[in-house]
Amino acid sequence: MNESAAHEKSFAFSIRIVSLCRHLRTQRCEQELIRQILRSGTSIGANLAEASYAVSKKDFFSKVHISLKECSETWYWLRLLHATSSLTD
């Protein structure tokens, strides 16, 4: 399958999110924060993958829009983790 750059980048991002969550567990970060960022960060690529097999244009745009919303949510969790010193630059 010839995947788009968005698919490849979102998959690579998911891998980084999983690694981040493993690190946060060793740092004893709050479990709910870990669950939230794991869910939203990996959902980006999952929704893009699902969009590839959409049954209509409306379905396609819906899945892509959900991916965009998950990007925004993931950005929120990353900012919160940084602001609470759970992550550093």
Buried (B, 14 or more C-beta within 10 A) or exposed (E): EEEEEBBEBBBEBBEEBEEBBEEBEEEEBEEEBBEBBBBBBBBBBBBBBBBEEBEEEEEBEBBBEBBEBBBEBBEEBBEBBEEEEBBEE
